Every structure is written in C-alpha cells, then in structure tokens.
Amino acid sequence: TDAGRQSIAFADGEMIYTATSEPTLSLGRMLLDAGLISEEAHKEARYFREKYCIGIGKALLDLNQIRREDLLSCMERKAERQLHDLLFCEEGFFQFDPGLPPLEFFPLHADLTHAVLRVTQKMDETATM
C-alpha cells in the first residue's frame, strides 16, 4: 500500500513479531520518541543489528541499553498500532508466509485476543468523539 510494508507474525495465538517499512513507526523511532533510548544507543544498536543479523530490540537488550519491561511495553504499543492500521486498511496486498524473518529477535508475546480488544476499544472511543 501507500503506507508501506508491514509484517506481523503469529504463533500459538500470540503476536511474536512486527515490522514496518515506515521509519516513523519503527521500534527504534518509537523508543527514541518515548525517551527510552538515546540517539547514540540507537546508532550502536543499528550497527549490531546489521553486523549480527538481529532485531533492534534484541540488540538494545544485549547492549544493556534498555530495560526489558520498557522494551516489551513499547513493542506492545507498536504491535497494537500495526494491528489498528491493518484493520483500517482499505486496500493492500496480504500475503501469508509460514516462516519467520531470517534474523534473531526478541520475541513479543502479545495475546492476540487482548490486542484486538484494545484496538477495537480505541476505535470505538475515537468514533464516539
């Protein structure tokens, strides 16, 4: 779509991975905007991501640049945002791929039912405003 490419991976009723080609919605950008990491930490994590083929979240954890709880909280918000965007997508190409991305990542274990309920609640709140 015009909004770029988004990926969401599921396993056993949980979202375990999300990714987007939109730079402003990337995990690193969200962490920077929330003040959870510095530009320097983000740059170092991006270097490690490329060098070791790992996700940015795992790189930040391995470098001790973020607390696990803060990372998980931001990952859940990101996943909900992507799920929200998916539900509002009027057109696009959907592809189901049984594999995971070819990199080592820190898995998000977000309950899909809970995430859908939170997204639809936000949609309802927005519609009533």
N, C-alpha and C positions, 0 to 999 in steps of 0.2 A: 504494500500500500504506500501512499504518500508519506505515511508516518514512519516508514522504515520497516525493518525486520525485527520481529520479537519471537523469542523462543521460551517455551515453558515445558519443563519435563516433570513427569508424574511417576510415582512408584508407590504401590500399596495405599492408594487413597490420599497421598500427600504430594504437595509440590516440593520438589527437591532441587530445582534449578530454574533460574530465569535469566534471560539475557535480552539485550536490546541494542539495535544499531544507532539509536538516538542518543548522542553524547550527553544531553542534559538529563536523561533518565537513567544513566549508568549508575551502578552501585558506587563506584568511586566518586562521582559527582555528587550523589546524594549524601555520602559520608562527609565530603568536603563542605557542602552547603549546611549540613547539620552541625558543623564544627567538631566532628568526632575524630577527624584526622587532619594533619597539616598538608600543605602542598608538597613539602619535602617527603613526607611519608608516602603520599600518593605516587610521587615520581619513583621512589625506591620500589614500591610495590609493583608498579607497572613494569619496571625493569625485571624484577623477579618473575612476574607473570610471563613475560616473553622468554626469558632465559630458561625457566624450568617447566614451561607449559602448564601453569597452574592458574586457578581463578584468582581474581584480585582480592577477594575476601580471605582466601587461604593464605595468600602472600602476606597480607596485613597481619593475620594471626601469627604466622610463622616468624615474622619480624617483630612481634610483640608491639605493634603499633596501634592496636585496638583491643578493647575488652570483648570477649566472646558475646556477652549479653547485648552490648551495643551493636555489634555486627548483626546478630540474629534479629534484633528489633528493626534495624534498617532494611535487612533482607526481606522481612515480612511485609513492611510497608511497600517496598519495591514490587514484590510479588502481587500484592493486592492492587497496586496501581496498574500493573500489566494485565491482570485479570479484568479489572474495570475497563481498560482500553479495549480488550478483546471482546467484552460483552457489548460495547458500544460501536464496534467496528461495523460499518455499513457495507463495506466491500473489502475484499482482500483474497489472498490465496492461503489456504490452510493445508498444511502437509503434516501427516502423521508419520513420525520416524521412530521406530522401536529402539534406536540407540541413544546413547548419551554423547555429549560433546567429548572430543578427544583431548581432555585435559583433566588434571586432578583438581577438584574443587571442594570447598567446604559445603557440605550438603545442608540445604534448608529443609527442615521437616515441618512444613506448614500444613496443617489439616485443611484439606480442600473444602470440606463442608463448612468449616468455620470461616474460611476466607471468602467463600461465595456469600455466606450470610452477611459478613461485614460489608462486602462490596454492595450487595443489594440494599442493605440498610442505608449506606451513604447515598445510593441512587434515590431511594425514597425520600431521604432528608433534603436532597437537592431539588427534587421535583416539587416538594411542598413549600419551598421558599419563594 
